[in-house]
Amino acid sequence: MVITSPTLFARARGGDRFWKRRRILSLSAHYFGRKKNCYSIAIKYVNRALRYSTIARRQKKLDLRALWKARITGGSEELGTSYNSMKYTLNDIGIGLDHKILQNMAIWEPRTFRGLALLTKAKETEKGLNSLDGPSVSGVVTRGML
Amino acid sequence: MEVSAGGESPQKVQSMATFGCGILYDAKWQNPFHTANKIKDYLTGSTKPIYHPLNDCGDHVVVINSRDIAMPGIEWEKRVYFHHTGYPGGASWTLAWELHQKDPTLVLRKAVYNQLSKNLLRRGRIARLHIFPDDKIPDSILQNISGQIRQLRPVPKRLDHYSEEEVKNFPKVFDWPREYIIQ
């Protein structure tokens, strides 16, 4: 006995109405109501879902990139440097760490990340950037004041 | 976050890691809208590397001296806060200076609330903001403060707050002529 179902399912591009419908209905199998079983209703919702997933493949990358940027900003600013400083300085030195690795280090390897932040600051001082003394520390509340 | 050796749930470990951070901010002579933009980051937790939009990792922010905030330009007279009771004719418009007289914390609270992102987390985030009109903080809150936000701008000092000696000893470029009338 030859089992033809997988082959026919994969080959269904047109012609065979049953297998064409199987392809669509397999994508709508987890929907609710008649969207699940009626082809003419299912096809509308499957098309819409495929449209969304096409957009989402791009959107996911943008969202993750924004998240990584926010995390690196948070991690670098508590160490006294900034996202832009770290990005450009590490690039200049030739440390090839991308956003994903950097944000991972900020969370899981805080000492490594601090090393990179200190390296950024040292390199900037060497270049003559941010090497002047900063503003005075007025406006800081200390223990005795309250 | 990773599961700790004690077998606690990941959520609990994370909340323990980010718990109890009270950040102090002195709002004296500060612009409430620029301040709100700064405070917003601490309430959402985006100052931390573990930040995620759905992650509840914000800090508590304790603001003191909210009575002494400084509005830019003519905002005290021109900025209007709108409220509607829901009934016909229930609309009311309150000027900023009137609102500040009624409740000296409300201008800052609304500024922060409006700058937080508009989603279901907003109410929870604003609940972490503690505003006090003066520098009297309950001890229960003061004990949990572990950090502070620098003031955005220096507090200006008025001429009548300088001592007479300081004013007298201030270096002068020239003396007015004896017959010159200063109005």
HADDOCK unambig.tbl for C-alpha pairs under 7 A between the chains (distance, minus, plus):
assign (segid A and resid 67 and name CA) (segid B and resid 52 and name CA) 6.99 0.50 0.50
assign (segid A and resid 70 and name CA) (segid B and resid 46 and name CA) 6.60 0.50 0.50
assign (segid A and resid 71 and name CA) (segid B and resid 48 and name CA) 6.53 0.50 0.50
assign (segid A and resid 71 and name CA) (segid B and resid 49 and name CA) 4.32 0.50 0.50
assign (segid A and resid 71 and name CA) (segid B and resid 50 and name CA) 6.57 0.50 0.50
assign (segid A and resid 71 and name CA) (segid B and resid 51 and name CA) 6.01 0.50 0.50
assign (segid A and resid 72 and name CA) (segid B and resid 49 and name CA) 6.30 0.50 0.50
assign (segid A and resid 74 and name CA) (segid B and resid 46 and name CA) 6.00 0.50 0.50
assign (segid A and resid 74 and name CA) (segid B and resid 47 and name CA) 4.11 0.50 0.50
assign (segid A and resid 74 and name CA) (segid B and resid 48 and name CA) 4.72 0.50 0.50
assign (segid A and resid 74 and name CA) (segid B and resid 49 and name CA) 5.31 0.50 0.50
assign (segid A and resid 75 and name CA) (segid B and resid 48 and name CA) 5.87 0.50 0.50
assign (segid A and resid 75 and name CA) (segid B and resid 49 and name CA) 4.87 0.50 0.50
assign (segid A and resid 103 and name CA) (segid B and resid 49 and name CA) 7.00 0.50 0.50
assign (segid A and resid 106 and name CA) (segid B and resid 49 and name CA) 5.88 0.50 0.50
assign (segid A and resid 107 and name CA) (segid B and resid 49 and name CA) 5.65 0.50 0.50
assign (segid A and resid 107 and name CA) (segid B and resid 50 and name CA) 6.00 0.50 0.50
assign (segid A and resid 139 and name CA) (segid B and resid 150 and name CA) 6.38 0.50 0.50
assign (segid A and resid 139 and name CA) (segid B and resid 151 and name CA) 5.70 0.50 0.50
assign (segid A and resid 139 and name CA) (segid B and resid 154 and name CA) 6.58 0.50 0.50
assign (segid A and resid 140 and name CA) (segid B and resid 150 and name CA) 6.20 0.50 0.50
